[in-house]
C-alpha cells in the first residue's frame, strides 16, 4: 500500500472518528437539555401544586356569619373581593329577591358594588337565578307597557310595545283570551265600552269586588301606597318594596 493511500485512510478514519465524537457530544448535550427541561417542568408543576394547596388550605372569615370558612366554600365578587361563604350569600340574595329588589349590592355595609346574576350563577339555585333575571327584566319595562294576564292561576307579564291600543290578547302561557284594556277575561262580542256599561258586566264586577274585598279584610291584606295593589305579607319585616315603582 502506498504512503498516499495510508494517509488517505488515516484521514478518513480520523474524519469518521471526529464525526462520531461530534455526534456523541451532540447527543449527550441533547440528553442534558432534555433532562434540564424535564427538571424545570417538574419544578414548575411542584411550584403550581404547592401554590394551589396553599391557596386551598387557606381560610377566610365570612363577612356575614363571621365564621372561618375554607377557600373552596368562599364566594367573592371580582369587583370588590369581599369574601362570603356560599351558604350565606345564597340566603342573602334569596331574601333580596323576595323583597322584590332588582339591584342587589354587596352585603358589606361599606361597599356599594352591585352583584350580578352571572357572578353567582355557579353557586345559586337555577330557580333563584331565573327569578332574579326576571325581576331585572321586569324593572326595565315602563308601567304603561306592562300587561298582566288576568287569570289568577297565570298572571304572566306581557309587554305592549306597540302604538296601537291592544284589546283581544292571547296569553302565551295559558293560551286564554283576555282584554288588555279592561284587564279581564275576553268579553266576547261586546266592545270595551259596551262591556263597561253593561248591566251584566257591572254586576259581575261588583260581585267579584265584594268577594275580593272581603277576602282582603279577613286575610288582613294591605294596599300599596304606590300602585294601590293589595299585598300579603308572608314573612320578614313590615317594609315592602313596590316592583312597579322601582
Secondary structure, DSSP 8 states (H G I E B T S, - for coil): --HHHHHHHHHHHHHHHHHHHHHHHHHHHHHHHHHHHHHHHHHHHHHHHHHHHHHHH-EEE-TTT--EEEGGGEEE-TTT--EEEHHHHHHHHHHHHHTT-S-EE-SSTT---EE-GGGSTTTS-HHHHHHHHHHHHHHTS-GGGEEE--STTT--EEE--SSS---EEE-TTT--EEETTTTEE--TTS-HHHHHH-HHHHHHHHHHHHHHHHHHHHTT-EE-TTT--EE---SS-S----STT-
